[in-house]
């Protein structure tokens, strides 16, 4: 047995060492224990605890949301237990698990962007009934059990995109006419569906433009967005316009257009959400328009509303955080720069 | 029937004692290393639990990690992964692999959701996906056994086929059904509720694990499963029905993936066509952490259960203390490598 005892000890010590080392080098995780027993009579605004759960942390859009939330947390002195999200925007069960864990920590409020409308209802309601204030951002849930919902008017954004695409097409080819295609990141997601509908509704105002193809990236953030755009370019040789309804599909389209050697004097591209690559593409006239939401405000305002709700004040049930269109012409204007670089260039207000 | 002309179908399969190629140590229950590993895993789980309990101390008992709520959460969160990992264990013990389980989970969940949506009674919505999942498993097994195709390739191909079929079934969208519908409300309530303080989903995992464990460790067919992984030719010559055993393990893997799919649909209250993506890798990792070897003949249900528990406790604890989720993957991957390395080291030492 001596051999086995040694083996046993080696196993335990080795496994423990790996875990301890990994946990030890992970910087300074926020301590959940910082908050001691608080009296419930007479809530003060000091020592509020919150958690921010976005769809996924693997995205520049959600990083901007978190940056806005962090700024608010700093300015208002709120303790953030976690800024987290699942490993992909399609991982519903992962986000449910994060919500369950958050409820166990019992923060004063949670800022959540639901990965999908129905499945998160259960945990949102559970948190709400447990007295945790729920602030939803970006995407809707089906339940009504939340204090406030801050989001983009996606239909309006899709419509802006249609108008911007038509304007670009007219500028390049002389008239707003021809074959147009659009790409969605994932069918069935509320916000994306509204953008697509806004796009198709407003394209209908241009009788010369016809939507000939509608492609779907199936939720793949990596390579599908590129291939669907490339295949559209090959399959529709006289394409004049392409709309991509989110960050991944727009970046994929930009890559595909470059690889395909698309003639940007004949074809126009626009879509949702900026990134460094896309803004560079905008300046190089490889992208004609980027619809800017205001994720920074969703994060900042979400935390601010959470604080108000935690203090017992009633907050508006819905807040439209607004959309703008960035074009090669206006990309350097202060307003657009403030939306693109909110941490450093945001002007008045936040 | 060209595969084993030397073994007529009428010959009875060997008893456990006659099964010479399978030494007791390889049967998974009695081997010393297996016991050591399982104790080691349990020890690590206890150490982790203590660590997280201390880190989530709030000034009064219990610390957040040990609250009833959180323990129930862990039970719920590990249930789906656990069921699918148990199925995968059977296949791995035969030195095979089933990469299609994530997609089987997906298609089962969507079929269940579609049936609920279309008003079928709950019992139909549960039985159909299970039959489908088992049939898929049998199909995998048939291809592997009769056509001598490598399990890796067959199940990898099925992973793609099924994921595509799932998307077609739902037209690429999530399949939502009205949760207040007569056939659905009980189903969803079941997934969210507890019985005697234990989440129902976890009861399912426990039931699956106990039945699987008894089948694997205490029946003849279970021993044949180890025999296949230990020495395929030897088992064949000893008279073991290779086809029946192969079909059995892949059918079990498919069936349990179907169970997991239904559980996930109940938990998320919709049929997600992307559900289960990547779960096959988690299942394999849990089984290997628990002592299974991809070369076959090693592994146990208890070990797999502990492997899943370890991974979920880690995930839950890391989230509670606010560490970035990326570290979870780093730790899990390192653990996996470490466990396999110690196993190899042990083999080398025994061989000296």
Interface residues (C-beta under 8 A of the other chain):
Chain A: X3 X4 X7 X8 X10 X11 X12 X14 X15 X16 X18 X19 X22 X23 X26 X29 X30 X31 X32 X33 X35 X36 X37 X57 X81 X82 X84 X85 X87 X90 X92 X93 X96 X97 X98 X100 X101 X103 X104 X105 X106 X116 X118 X119 X121 X122 X187 X188 X216 X218 X219
Chain B: X32 X33 X36 X37 X39 X40 X43 X44 X47 X48 X51 X55 X56 X57 X58 X59 X60 X64 X67 X69 X70 X73 X76 X77 X80 X167 X171 X172 X173 X174 X176 X179 X192 X264 X267 X268 X269 X270 X272 X274 X275 X277 X314 X315 X316 X318 X319 X320 X321 X322 X323 X324 X325 X327 X330 X331 X334 X335 X338 X339 X342 X346 X349
